[in-house]
Amino acid sequence: MDSAPDLDIRGHLTGLLAGDESLDAFRRWFAASIWCIEQLADDETAELAFAVENRLAEYSSGYITETQLKHALLPLLEHHPVVPG
């Protein structure tokens, strides 16, 4: 069973990739929500958060474009899709 932080991350990723949430809004939410994720969540959720954080860092550093960022984030949802409640 997925944890609440895991579902939050996946839900916001889904919104970002579907175009329902802007990249700026996602980045603000993510930065505020995961600052101590390793203390709040299980290892799988922390791994997901760090994977997202790494991809955002690549984007922020100019190594990848926004389109490339979204393509890099998509596989993070493919293994554990968000199922509407």
N, CA, C and O atoms as a GROMACS GRO file, in nm:
protein
  340
    1MET      N    1   0.084  -0.118   0.000
    1MET     CA    2   0.000   0.000   0.000
    1MET      C    3   0.089   0.125   0.000
    1MET      O    4   0.187   0.132   0.073
    2ASP      N    5   0.053   0.221  -0.081
    2ASP     CA    6   0.130   0.344  -0.091
    2ASP      C    7   0.102   0.432   0.029
    2ASP      O    8  -0.009   0.434   0.082
    3SER      N    9   0.204   0.506   0.071
    3SER     CA   10   0.191   0.599   0.183
    3SER      C   11   0.128   0.729   0.135
    3SER      O   12   0.121   0.756   0.015
    4ALA      N   13   0.082   0.810   0.230
    4ALA     CA   14   0.022   0.939   0.195
    4ALA      C   15   0.121   1.029   0.121
    4ALA      O   16   0.084   1.087   0.019
    5PRO      N   17   0.247   1.042   0.167
    5PRO     CA   18   0.342   1.124   0.090
    5PRO      C   19   0.365   1.071  -0.051
    5PRO      O   20   0.379   1.148  -0.146
    6ASP      N   21   0.368   0.939  -0.065
    6ASP     CA   22   0.386   0.877  -0.196
    6ASP      C   23   0.270   0.915  -0.288
    6ASP      O   24   0.291   0.955  -0.402
    7LEU      N   25   0.149   0.903  -0.237
    7LEU     CA   26   0.031   0.937  -0.317
    7LEU      C   27   0.028   1.085  -0.350
    7LEU      O   28  -0.013   1.123  -0.460
    8ASP      N   29   0.070   1.170  -0.257
    8ASP     CA   30   0.077   1.314  -0.284
    8ASP      C   31   0.175   1.343  -0.397
    8ASP      O   32   0.142   1.418  -0.490
    9ILE      N   33   0.294   1.285  -0.389
    9ILE     CA   34   0.393   1.307  -0.495
    9ILE      C   35   0.339   1.260  -0.629
    9ILE      O   36   0.346   1.333  -0.728
   10ARG      N   37   0.286   1.140  -0.632
   10ARG     CA   38   0.234   1.085  -0.759
   10ARG      C   39   0.115   1.165  -0.811
   10ARG      O   40   0.101   1.184  -0.931
   11GLY      N   41   0.031   1.211  -0.720
   11GLY     CA   42  -0.083   1.292  -0.761
   11GLY      C   43  -0.040   1.424  -0.824
   11GLY      O   44  -0.094   1.464  -0.927
   12HIS      N   45   0.056   1.490  -0.762
   12HIS     CA   46   0.107   1.616  -0.819
   12HIS      C   47   0.184   1.592  -0.948
   12HIS      O   48   0.175   1.672  -1.041
   13LEU      N   49   0.259   1.482  -0.956
   13LEU     CA   50   0.327   1.449  -1.082
   13LEU      C   51   0.225   1.427  -1.193
   13LEU      O   52   0.243   1.474  -1.306
   14THR      N   53   0.119   1.356  -1.161
   14THR     CA   54   0.014   1.332  -1.259
   14THR      C   55  -0.045   1.464  -1.307
   14THR      O   56  -0.066   1.484  -1.426
   15GLY      N   57  -0.072   1.554  -1.213
   15GLY     CA   58  -0.125   1.686  -1.249
   15GLY      C   59  -0.030   1.764  -1.338
   15GLY      O   60  -0.072   1.828  -1.434
   16LEU      N   61   0.098   1.758  -1.306
   16LEU     CA   62   0.199   1.827  -1.387
   16LEU      C   63   0.203   1.770  -1.528
   16LEU      O   64   0.199   1.844  -1.626
   17LEU      N   65   0.211   1.639  -1.538
   17LEU     CA   66   0.225   1.576  -1.669
   17LEU      C   67   0.098   1.584  -1.752
   17LEU      O   68   0.104   1.579  -1.875
   18ALA      N   69  -0.018   1.596  -1.686
   18ALA     CA   70  -0.145   1.610  -1.757
   18ALA      C   71  -0.174   1.755  -1.796
   18ALA      O   72  -0.268   1.783  -1.869
   19GLY      N   73  -0.091   1.847  -1.746
   19GLY     CA   74  -0.110   1.988  -1.776
   19GLY      C   75  -0.206   2.058  -1.682
   19GLY      O   76  -0.245   2.172  -1.706
   20ASP      N   77  -0.245   1.990  -1.575
   20ASP     CA   78  -0.337   2.048  -1.477
   20ASP      C   79  -0.264   2.132  -1.373
   20ASP      O   80  -0.327   2.208  -1.299
   21GLU      N   81  -0.133   2.119  -1.365
   21GLU     CA   82  -0.051   2.193  -1.269
   21GLU      C   83   0.070   2.246  -1.343
   21GLU      O   84   0.134   2.173  -1.419
   22SER      N   85   0.102   2.372  -1.321
   22SER     CA   86   0.219   2.431  -1.388
   22SER      C   87   0.347   2.378  -1.324
   22SER      O   88   0.346   2.330  -1.211
   23LEU      N   89   0.455   2.387  -1.398
   23LEU     CA   90   0.584   2.344  -1.345
   23LEU      C   91   0.622   2.430  -1.225
   23LEU      O   92   0.674   2.378  -1.126
   24ASP      N   93   0.598   2.560  -1.232
   24ASP     CA   94   0.630   2.647  -1.118
   24ASP      C   95   0.551   2.607  -0.994
   24ASP      O   96   0.606   2.602  -0.884
   25ALA      N   97   0.422   2.579  -1.010
   25ALA     CA   98   0.338   2.538  -0.897
   25ALA      C   99   0.387   2.405  -0.841
   25ALA      O  100   0.393   2.387  -0.719
   26PHE      N  101   0.421   2.311  -0.929
   26PHE     CA  102   0.470   2.182  -0.885
   26PHE      C  103   0.600   2.199  -0.806
   26PHE      O  104   0.616   2.139  -0.700
   27ARG      N  105   0.692   2.280  -0.857
   27ARG     CA  106   0.820   2.299  -0.790
   27ARG      C  107   0.802   2.362  -0.651
   27ARG      O  108   0.869   2.322  -0.556
   28ARG      N  109   0.711   2.460  -0.641
   28ARG     CA  110   0.685   2.522  -0.510
   28ARG      C  111   0.626   2.420  -0.413
   28ARG      O  112   0.670   2.410  -0.299
   29TRP      N  113   0.527   2.342  -0.460
   29TRP     CA  114   0.466   2.240  -0.374
   29TRP      C  115   0.571   2.137  -0.333
   29TRP      O  116   0.580   2.101  -0.216
   30PHE      N  117   0.650   2.090  -0.427
   30PHE     CA  118   0.748   1.986  -0.401
   30PHE      C  119   0.851   2.032  -0.299
   30PHE      O  120   0.882   1.959  -0.204
   31ALA      N  121   0.904   2.151  -0.318
   31ALA     CA  122   1.006   2.203  -0.225
   31ALA      C  123   0.951   2.215  -0.084
   31ALA      O  124   1.021   2.184   0.013
   32ALA      N  125   0.828   2.259  -0.071
   32ALA     CA  126   0.768   2.275   0.062
   32ALA      C  127   0.729   2.142   0.125
   32ALA      O  128   0.726   2.131   0.248
   33SER      N  129   0.700   2.043   0.043
   33SER     CA  130   0.645   1.918   0.093
   33SER      C  131   0.747   1.810   0.124
   33SER      O  132   0.720   1.721   0.205
   34ILE      N  133   0.863   1.814   0.062
   34ILE     CA  134   0.955   1.700   0.076
   34ILE      C  135   1.084   1.735   0.148
   34ILE      O  136   1.178   1.656   0.145
   35TRP      N  137   1.091   1.848   0.211
   35TRP     CA  138   1.218   1.890   0.270
   35TRP      C  139   1.271   1.793   0.374
   35TRP      O  140   1.391   1.789   0.399
   36CYS      N  141   1.183   1.714   0.436
   36CYS     CA  142   1.231   1.613   0.533
   36CYS      C  143   1.168   1.477   0.503
   36CYS      O  144   1.134   1.403   0.595
   37ILE      N  145   1.154   1.445   0.376
   37ILE     CA  146   1.083   1.323   0.334
   37ILE      C  147   1.145   1.197   0.393
   37ILE      O  148   1.072   1.102   0.424
   38GLU      N  149   1.275   1.194   0.408
   38GLU     CA  150   1.338   1.072   0.461
   38GLU      C  151   1.294   1.043   0.604
   38GLU      O  152   1.302   0.929   0.649
   39GLN      N  153   1.248   1.144   0.675
   39GLN     CA  154   1.200   1.124   0.811
   39GLN      C  155   1.050   1.091   0.814
   39GLN      O  156   1.002   1.034   0.912
   40LEU      N  157   0.978   1.127   0.710
   40LEU     CA  158   0.832   1.113   0.710
   40LEU      C  159   0.781   0.992   0.634
   40LEU      O  160   0.666   0.954   0.651
   41ALA      N  161   0.864   0.931   0.552
   41ALA     CA  162   0.814   0.830   0.461
   41ALA      C  163   0.902   0.706   0.459
   41ALA      O  164   1.012   0.703   0.515
   42ASP      N  165   0.849   0.604   0.394
   42ASP     CA  166   0.923   0.480   0.378
   42ASP      C  167   1.032   0.497   0.272
   42ASP      O  168   1.039   0.599   0.204
   43ASP      N  169   1.116   0.396   0.261
   43ASP     CA  170   1.230   0.403   0.168
   43ASP      C  171   1.186   0.422   0.023
   43ASP      O  172   1.250   0.496  -0.052
   44GLU      N  173   1.079   0.357  -0.018
   44GLU     CA  174   1.032   0.368  -0.157
   44GLU      C  175   0.986   0.510  -0.188
   44GLU      O  176   1.015   0.563  -0.295
   45THR      N  177   0.916   0.572  -0.094
   45THR     CA  178   0.871   0.709  -0.114
   45THR      C  179   0.989   0.805  -0.116
   45THR      O  180   0.994   0.896  -0.198
   46ALA      N  181   1.084   0.785  -0.026
   46ALA     CA  182   1.204   0.869  -0.025
   46ALA      C  183   1.280   0.855  -0.157
   46ALA      O  184   1.329   0.954  -0.211
   47GLU      N  185   1.289   0.734  -0.208
   47GLU     CA  186   1.357   0.710  -0.336
   47GLU      C  187   1.285   0.785  -0.449
   47GLU      O  188   1.350   0.845  -0.534
   48LEU      N  189   1.151   0.781  -0.449
   48LEU     CA  190   1.073   0.854  -0.549
   48LEU      C  191   1.101   1.004  -0.538
   48LEU      O  192   1.125   1.071  -0.638
   49ALA      N  193   1.097   1.056  -0.416
   49ALA     CA  194   1.119   1.200  -0.395
   49ALA      C  195   1.258   1.240  -0.443
   49ALA      O  196   1.273   1.344  -0.507
   50PHE      N  197   1.358   1.161  -0.412
   50PHE     CA  198   1.494   1.194  -0.455
   50PHE      C  199   1.508   1.185  -0.606
   50PHE      O  200   1.584   1.263  -0.665
   51ALA      N  201   1.437   1.092  -0.671
   51ALA     CA  202   1.441   1.082  -0.816
   51ALA      C  203   1.380   1.207  -0.879
   51ALA      O  204   1.434   1.261  -0.976
   52VAL      N  205   1.268   1.253  -0.825
   52VAL     CA  206   1.206   1.376  -0.874
   52VAL      C  207   1.299   1.494  -0.850
   52VAL      O  208   1.320   1.576  -0.940
   53GLU      N  209   1.355   1.502  -0.731
   53GLU     CA  210   1.445   1.611  -0.696
   53GLU      C  211   1.565   1.616  -0.791
   53GLU      O  212   1.606   1.725  -0.834
   54ASN      N  213   1.621   1.502  -0.824
   54ASN     CA  214   1.735   1.497  -0.917
   54ASN      C  215   1.698   1.548  -1.055
   54ASN      O  216   1.774   1.621  -1.118
   55ARG      N  217   1.581   1.510  -1.102
   55ARG     CA  218   1.539   1.555  -1.235
   55ARG      C  219   1.510   1.705  -1.235
   55ARG      O  220   1.542   1.775  -1.331
   56LEU      N  221   1.451   1.755  -1.126
   56LEU     CA  222   1.429   1.899  -1.115
   56LEU      C  223   1.561   1.975  -1.110
   56LEU      O  224   1.571   2.084  -1.166
   57ALA      N  225   1.661   1.919  -1.046
   57ALA     CA  226   1.793   1.982  -1.040
   57ALA      C  227   1.855   1.988  -1.179
   57ALA      O  228   1.918   2.088  -1.215
   58GLU      N  229   1.839   1.882  -1.257
   58GLU     CA  230   1.891   1.882  -1.394
   58GLU      C  231   1.824   1.994  -1.474
   58GLU      O  232   1.890   2.064  -1.550
   59TYR      N  233   1.695   2.010  -1.456
   59TYR     CA  234   1.621   2.115  -1.526
   59TYR      C  235   1.668   2.253  -1.479
   59TYR      O  236   1.697   2.341  -1.560
   60SER      N  237   1.674   2.272  -1.348
   60SER     CA  238   1.714   2.401  -1.291
   60SER      C  239   1.855   2.442  -1.333
   60SER      O  240   1.885   2.560  -1.347
   61SER      N  241   1.940   2.344  -1.352
   61SER     CA  242   2.079   2.370  -1.392
   61SER      C  243   2.094   2.391  -1.542
   61SER      O  244   2.203   2.423  -1.590
   62GLY      N  245   1.986   2.372  -1.616
   62GLY     CA  246   1.989   2.394  -1.760
   62GLY      C  247   2.037   2.275  -1.841
   62GLY      O  248   2.064   2.288  -1.961
   63TYR      N  249   2.048   2.160  -1.777
   63TYR     CA  250   2.094   2.041  -1.850
   63TYR      C  251   1.985   1.980  -1.936
   63TYR      O  252   2.014   1.916  -2.037
   64ILE      N  253   1.859   2.001  -1.897
   64ILE     CA  254   1.748   1.949  -1.976
   64ILE      C  255   1.640   2.057  -1.987
   64ILE      O  256   1.632   2.147  -1.903
   65THR      N  257   1.559   2.046  -2.090
   65THR     CA  258   1.448   2.140  -2.112
   65THR      C  259   1.326   2.094  -2.032
   65THR      O  260   1.325   1.985  -1.975
   66GLU      N  261   1.224   2.177  -2.029
   66GLU     CA  262   1.100   2.140  -1.960
   66GLU      C  263   1.038   2.015  -2.024
   66GLU      O  264   0.988   1.928  -1.953
   67THR      N  265   1.041   2.008  -2.154
   67THR     CA  266   0.988   1.890  -2.224
   67THR      C  267   1.067   1.765  -2.186
   67THR      O  268   1.008   1.660  -2.159
   68GLN      N  269   1.198   1.776  -2.183
   68GLN     CA  270   1.282   1.663  -2.142
   68GLN      C  271   1.257   1.625  -1.997
   68GLN      O  272   1.257   1.507  -1.962
   69LEU      N  273   1.236   1.725  -1.913
   69LEU     CA  274   1.204   1.700  -1.773
   69LEU      C  275   1.078   1.616  -1.762
   69LEU      O  276   1.075   1.516  -1.690
   70LYS      N  277   0.975   1.656  -1.831
   70LYS     CA  278   0.847   1.583  -1.824
   70LYS      C  279   0.862   1.440  -1.876
   70LYS      O  280   0.803   1.348  -1.821
   71HIS      N  281   0.941   1.423  -1.981
   71HIS     CA  282   0.967   1.287  -2.032
   71HIS      C  283   1.045   1.205  -1.929
   71HIS      O  284   1.024   1.084  -1.917
   72ALA      N  285   1.134   1.269  -1.856
   72ALA     CA  286   1.213   1.199  -1.755
   72ALA      C  287   1.129   1.164  -1.632
   72ALA      O  288   1.158   1.066  -1.563
   73LEU      N  289   1.026   1.244  -1.603
   73LEU     CA  290   0.940   1.218  -1.487
   73LEU      C  291   0.836   1.110  -1.515
   73LEU      O  292   0.793   1.041  -1.423
   74LEU      N  293   0.795   1.096  -1.639
   74LEU     CA  294   0.689   1.001  -1.674
   74LEU      C  295   0.716   0.859  -1.627
   74LEU      O  296   0.624   0.797  -1.572
   75PRO      N  297   0.835   0.803  -1.644
   75PRO     CA  298   0.858   0.666  -1.598
   75PRO      C  299   0.839   0.647  -1.447
   75PRO      O  300   0.816   0.535  -1.401
   76LEU      N  301   0.849   0.754  -1.372
   76LEU     CA  302   0.828   0.743  -1.227
   76LEU      C  303   0.684   0.708  -1.193
   76LEU      O  304   0.657   0.655  -1.086
   77LEU      N  305   0.592   0.738  -1.284
   77LEU     CA  306   0.451   0.705  -1.263
   77LEU      C  307   0.412   0.572  -1.326
   77LEU      O  308   0.314   0.511  -1.283
   78GLU      N  309   0.486   0.525  -1.423
   78GLU     CA  310   0.447   0.407  -1.498
   78GLU      C  311   0.442   0.281  -1.412
   78GLU      O  312   0.360   0.192  -1.438
   79HIS      N  313   0.526   0.272  -1.312
   79HIS     CA  314   0.528   0.153  -1.228
   79HIS      C  315   0.422   0.155  -1.120
   79HIS      O  316   0.378   0.050  -1.074
   80HIS      N  317   0.381   0.273  -1.081
   80HIS     CA  318   0.281   0.290  -0.976
   80HIS      C  319   0.184   0.400  -1.013
   80HIS      O  320   0.190   0.508  -0.956
   81PRO      N  321   0.093   0.375  -1.109
   81PRO     CA  322   0.003   0.480  -1.150
   81PRO      C  323  -0.092   0.519  -1.037
   81PRO      O  324  -0.124   0.438  -0.950
   82VAL      N  325  -0.138   0.643  -1.040
   82VAL     CA  326  -0.234   0.690  -0.942
   82VAL      C  327  -0.372   0.646  -0.989
   82VAL      O  328  -0.413   0.676  -1.101
   83VAL      N  329  -0.442   0.576  -0.903
   83VAL     CA  330  -0.577   0.530  -0.935
   83VAL      C  331  -0.676   0.619  -0.863
   83VAL      O  332  -0.673   0.629  -0.740
   84PRO      N  333  -0.764   0.686  -0.939
   84PRO     CA  334  -0.860   0.775  -0.874
   84PRO      C  335  -0.941   0.701  -0.768
   84PRO      O  336  -0.983   0.587  -0.788
   85GLY      N  337  -0.963   0.769  -0.656
   85GLY     CA  338  -1.032   0.708  -0.543
   85GLY      C  339  -1.177   0.709  -0.557
   85GLY      O  340  -1.248   0.661  -0.468
   0.00000   0.00000   0.00000
